[in-house]
């Protein structure tokens, strides 16, 4: 994605070769260990040419050689950690950073005291402009989204829930399912007797959030940040294979704040989805409370704050 988006935005891009280390096989770990010194030298060469005054990192295994090179070159590092459980790279390199910008208080303990700040994660301004919902829509509107590629678990649970909704509860379902299962799900949904639509992707996600009374989704960093910005109650189904179980930790933080309900991936099916939606739709005060609690977690201005910190360090 970055190979297309970065040059289109007018910025140069450089490349290194590095693989993952967490939740991979022994062969991949050996390859990654061999790549680290080579890629670190490659980054040092890039630094000599570009002469950066500061390094900004979102973590992930690709950031390892970059942060290591910055440490060797004496270049200050700012990391943005959007998850409640920081990734392996940020945990290992955290003691060397100048500033950590976090989204959850649970992440503060992984960085040196006094060097971490709660800024949140950059979220499009449109999400913050979504007005609070006073009363649920009629019919009650559910947005189900599994991310750009869709979620097999959510897709199958949604499909199995249609007959239950058709028989027992009037709802409207907007279901973003990805491309792989779209054709089959769209055909079946037309015959389900449930109002709404199935789509491979959502062109205007802020509008989809605005239309929804309840959102059923994964709990990646971007998603939970958007839920907070929009003040939307949610049923979170963490992706079970996320590194360090960070999606589960994100979901637990949202649940702890009273902003969401948690259903484990292995427990999500059509009946569970129907039961959770019915319980929340029958409790409008609970939905309002969840919405308020979600919005209380929102932190607008994260992008400008991150840019300001980075510029200050670069000038210093």
N, C-alpha and C positions, 0 to 999 in steps of 0.2 A: 504493500500500500504506500509506504513512504517513498518508494522509487518513483511513484507517479505524483504524489501530492507535494513533496518538498520542492522539486524543480519547478512545478507549475506555480508554486507560490513565490518563485524568484530567489530561492536560497540554494547554495551549492550543497552537495551531499557527498560524503566520503564513505568507503566501505571497509569493513574488517570481517574476518572469518572467525566465528566462535559458535560453539554449541552449548546446549543446556547441561546442567550438572545434577539438578534435583529431579527425582522421579524419572530417571533414564537408566538404561542398562549399563553394564560394566564397560562394554565396548565404547559407548558414547562418552562415558566419563573419561576414559583413557584418551580419546580424541580431543576432548575439551581441555584436559590438562596439557596436552601437547600444543594446543592452539593458543593457550593463554600467553606464554612468553612471546610467541611470534606476533600475535595481534597487539600486545602491549608495545612492542617495538614499532609496529606499524602506526599506532596512535601517536607515539612520541615523534615520529617523522611528520605526521600531520600537524602536530602541535608546533613543530619548528617552522613549518611553512605558514600556518594560519596565525600563530602567535596569540592564542586565546588568553584573556585575562581572568576568566572564570569558567567553570564547567557546571552545567545544569544536567541532572540525571533523574530519570523516572524509574531507575532500577531495572531489574530484569537481567538475564545472563549476558546480554549483549553489552550491558553497561560495565561489566567487570573490568575488562582491559582498559576501558576509557578512564574509569575512576582510579585504577592502579597507576596508569600513566600520569594522571593529574597529580596524584600523590608524589610520584617520583620527581615530577617537574616542579613541584611546589605551587601548583595552581589551585586556588580555593574551589571547593566543591559544594554545590547546593543540591540536595536531593529532595524530590517530592515523593512522599510515600502515601498513596491514596488508600491503602488497605489497613484494616485494624491489625493484621499480622504482617509486618514488613517482610519483603522477599529476602531470599538468601543473600543476594548481593548487598542490599542495603544493611542487613544485619552484620555481615562480615566487615563491610567498609565503614560502618556508621561511626566508629571512633575517630575516623580521619576527616570527617566532613566539617565544614564551617557552619552549615545551617541545614536543618531538616524541617521540611514543611509537611505537616501531617493533616489527615482528615479525621482521625479518631483519637480520643484520649488514650485508648489502649495501646497506641503505637509509641507514645512518648517515652516509655521506659526503655525502648531499644536504642535510644540515642543519648549522647552525653547531656547531662543536666545543663540547662541554660542555652543549649544549641538547637532546641526543637521548638517549633511554633505551630499552633493550630491555625492553618489557613484554609483548609478544605481543598477541594480539587476544582480546577476550572470547569465551569458549566456554562453552556450557552445562556445568554441573558433571557431568551424567550421562556425558559423554564421558570425563572424567578417571577416572571410577569403573569403566570397562571393564577387566576383568582381562587381564593378558598371556596370550596363547595359548601353551601349552607344546607341543602337538602339533596339526597341522591336523585339522580335522574329517573324518569319513568320512560322506558324500562331501565332497570338497574344495569349499568354499563360496565363491562369487564374488558380490560386490555390484557391479553396474554402475549408475552413476547419472550423469545428465547435467544435474542441477539441476532446479529446479521445472518448467521448460518442456521438459526433455529435451534430448538432443543427437542431431541427425540422424546425425552421424558415428558415434557410439557405438551408436545404434539399428541402423544398417545393418550395422556390423561385428559386433554381437552376433548379428543374424539370420543372417549369412553363416557364423558360427562354429558354429551349433548342430549342423549335420550332422557337423562334424569332432569335436566333443565326443561326440556320440552314438556315433560309430564307434570312437573311440580313447581316450577318457578319461571316467571317471565323475566327474561334478561336479554340484553344485547351483547354479543361477543365480538370483539375485534381481535383477531388472532393472527399474529405475525409468525409464520412457521418456517421461514427459510425456503430455499428453492427445491431441496431434495424431496420433500413430502408434499409440496404445494398442490400438484395436480390431483393426487388422490384425496387429500383433505378437502380441497375446494369442491370436488364432485360430491363427496359424502355430506359436506356441510349443507349444500343446497337442498338435500333431501331430509335434513335433520329436524326441520320445523322450528329451528332457533333463529332469531333475528340476528343480523350482523354480517360479517364478512371474514373470509380467510385471505391472507395476502402473503406473498413471499418476503416482502420487506416493507418498511414504513418510510415514506418519503418525508413526512412532516411529523416527527416524533413529539415535539412540544404540543401540537394540536391533538395528537392521539392521547397524550397524558391529560390534556385539558378536558377531553371528552369522557374520560374514564372516571368512574366512582371508585374503582379498585383495580390494582395492577398485580398480575401474577407474573413473576419473572425470576431470573437468576439474580445473584447478588455480587456481581463484579463491581469494581470501584466506580466506574462511570455510571452504572445503573443506580447504585444506591445514592450517589451524589445527585443525580437527576431527580430521584424520588424526594430527597430532602429539599432541593430547590423548589420543586413543584408542590411540596406539601401533600404528597399522595400516599394514602394507606396502601400496604402491599402484602401479598403472600409471597415470601421469598423461598425459592427452592435452589439452594447452593449447588453449583457444579461440583460433583464429588471428587473429581480428579484435579482440581485446581492446586497449584503448588502451595505447600504448607497449609492446605485447607483454608486459604485466605478468604474464600467466598463464605465458608461457614462462619469464620470469625466476623466478617462484615455483617452477616445476617444476625448473628448473636448480639452484636452491638446495636443494631437497629431494633431488635426485639427488646433488649434491655432498656432502651429509651422509650419503649411503648409506641414505636412507629410502625411495627410490622408483625406479622405472624411467620413462623418458621415451619416448613415442612421439608424433611430430608428427602433427597432424590429417591431413595429406595422405598419411601413411604407414599410418594405421590402417585395417585391413580385417579380414575374418573370419579369414584365414590368420594375419595378424600377431597378432591377439588370441589365437588358439589357441596359437601358438608361444610367446608371452610367458608365458601362464598355465601351459603345460606345463613350461616351463623353471623357473619359480619353484616350482610344486607339486612338482617333482622334487628340489628343493633346500631341505628344511625348515630347515637351518641358515642359509641365506641369508635366508629369511623371518623367522627369529627375529632375525637381525642387523638387518634392515630395520626390524622392529618396535621394537627397542631404540633404534635411531638416530632413528626418528620420535619416540618418546616423549621422548628427550633434548632435542628441540627445543620441547617443550611448555612453556608458561609460565602456570601457574595464577595466579589472582588479578588478571588484567589489568584487569577492570572496576573492582574496588575500588581498585587502584593509580591508575587514570586519574581516578576520582572524588576521591581524596585529593589528587592534584596540582592538579586544577581548583579544589577548595575552598581549598587553600593559597594559590593565586594570587589567588582572589577576595577572600579575607580580607586578603591583603597589600595 
